[in-house]
Amino acid sequence: MKTERIRTGDDSYTLRVPELDEHYHSIHGARAESMHVFIDAGLKALKNKPSIHLLEVGLGTGLNCLLTAAHQQPETTIRYTALEPFPLEKEILDSIAPENEPERGRFWQIHHTPADGDAQITPGFLLHRSMQKLETLALHDPVDLVYFDAFAPRVQPELWTTEVFRLLYDLMSDNSILVTYCAKGDVRRAMQQAGFQVERLPGPPYKREMLRARKNS
């Protein structure tokens, strides 16, 4: 798909897909949204766990993965499984690659990880990059944290259903959490029907709410 680079409200970049009229991140601040939704409400909620198995649905530009590596606690090990059946081309990635180190080096480590292969991003951070689709995903160990960062329900309605959230629920460990930027009522109800306890949290800039779902023991 053709994409356009967009400078967002916090001076970080995202991509727009013209044929879908959809952005990979918020135009009000790509980095701010990722920090608020996935790091602050997700990763930091598990700050006392010594080991985290994390699943990202929609690696995209790699921003969430990059920020997770940057905000990993020194005493915590992370195994990061990233699903992306449609990876971005190098020319597109070149246009949004960070200029500063160590972010630039980590950015290319993430995107140079072979399909269905592994890469050690930091000493305690192992990335597995998967080309599988969610409905065919098989994991050896349960997931502690899910970053659900698919395109919006308007664009990918098939990924925001009770059936999909039930698949995720079954992949997750007890007392695990799922976070997403989307706060639509239909999405919240689909999560609840899949078995999750769902809470509305304040959203990132210019967005009123986001959702955090818990799988209780």
N, C-alpha and C positions, 0 to 999 in steps of 0.2 A: 504494500500500500504506500502511496505517496504521503510524505509527511512534511510539515513546515516547522521550523524552529521558532519558538515564541519566548521572548523574555518576560518573565512573570513579575508580580508585584514586589518580590523580595530580591530581584535581580538574578535569581537562578533561572535556568532554562527548562522548558518542557517542549513537548511536540504536539502538534495538532494534526489530525487526520481529516483532510477536507471532505473526503467522500462520506465520512461518518459524522462530520461536524462534532468531533470529540477530541478532547485533550487527554494526554497521559496523566497530567497533574493539574492542580488548581492554577488558574491564570493569576490569582491573587497572591500566589507565593508557593511555588512547587516545593521548595525545601521546607518552608514553614508548615505546609500541610503534612508532608511526610513525617517531620519531627513530631507534630502534635498527635496525629492519628496512630502512627505505627511505633514510634519510639517512646513517647511519653505515656500513651495509654496502653501500649502493648508490652514492649521490651522491659520498660522500667517497672511494670506491674509484677514482673517475675524476677526482680533484682536479687532476691535471696536464694534462687535456685542455682546450685553449682553447675548444672548441665541443662542446656535447653536444646530441644529439637524443634526447629522452626520451619514452617512450610509457608512459602509465598506463592499465592495464586496470581500470576502476572508479573514476571520479573521486569518486563518493559525496559526502561532506561537504566535500571539497576540502582536507582536512587535509594530505595528502601534498604537494599542490601549494603550499599556503601555507608549509609548512616548507621546501620546496625553494627557494622565492624568498628566504626568510629566511637560508638557509645557502649561497646561491650565492657562489662566489668572485668577487671584483670583476673579475678578468681573464678570467672564463669567461662565454661567452654560452650561453644555454639556449633551445632550441625545445622546447616541452612540448606534446605531443599527448595530450589526455585523452579517453578513450572513456567515454561515459555515455549509453546509450540511454534511461535512465529517470531524468531529473533530479528532484531534490527540489523540493517546492513552497516558495514564499517563506515561508509561515507556519512551516514546519519549520525552514528556515534561520535565521529570526529567533530561534528558541529556542536555537540553538547558536552564533550569531555571536560572535566574540571582542569583549570590551569595550574592549581597549586598542588604541591606534594605534601603528604603522601596520598592525597585523594586521587590524583591522576593515575598513579601507579596501580592503586587498588581498583579503580574504575576499569582499567584495561585487563587486570587479572580476572575480574568478574566476567567481562565479555569475551575473554580469550579462553575461558574454561570450556573444554570440549563438550559437545552435546552428549548427555548421559555420562558425563565424566565428573571428576572431583578436582578441586584446587584448594590449597591452603592459603587463605587470604591473609590471616595473621596466625601466630603460633597456636591460638586457641579457637580459631574460626575456620571450619571446613565447609566449603561450598560444594553442593552437588547440584548440577544444572541439568534439568530434565526436559526432554522434548515431549514427554507424555501428556496426554490430556487428563483432566481430573478424573473422569469416569473410568479410566483404565489404570489409575495410579495404584501401585502396590508398594508399601513401605515395610521395612523390617521392624521398625520401632515406632511406638506411638508418638504423636506430635504434641508438644506442650504449648505452642503458640502459632496461630495462623494469621498471616497478613493477607486479607482478602482484598486484592487491589485490581480486580478485573475492570474492564470498561463498564460504564454505567448501565443500569437495567434497560434504559431506552435503546442502547446499542447491542448489548448482549443479554437479553432477557433470559436465555436458557441457562445462564450461570447463577441466577439469583432465585432459585426455586427451592422448595422444601426438599426435593430429592437430592439436590447438590449439597445442601447444608447437612442432610442426613449422612451423605458420604463422608463429609468432613468430620462430623460428630463421631462416626465410627472409627476414624483414623486417629482421634485425639485421646490423650491420656486423661485420667481423672484430674479435676481442678485445673484444667487447661483453659486458655482463652483464645478468642477470635476477635480481631478488630477490623473495622472497615470504615471508610469515609462516608458511606451511604447510610442515610437515616430514614429512608422511605418506610411508610407503614407496612406496605406489602412485604418488604424485605424483613422487617422485624418480626412480622407474624410467621413468615416462612421459617425463620430461625427458631422461633418458639415451637412451631409444629415439629421441627426436627429434634427437639429435646433440650435446646439451650435455654438458660436463664439470660435474658437480654436486658441491658440497661442503656438508656440514652445518656450520652455525655456531651458537654459543650463541644462544638465543632471548631475547626481551624478558622483563620480569618475569613470573614464574609460568609461563613456557613454556620447555621445555628446549632446543629447537632451532628453527632456521629454515633455509631453503635459499637458496643462491646458485649460479646456473648461469652458465657461461661458454661463449661461442661462440669457439673458438680459431681463429686464422688457419691 
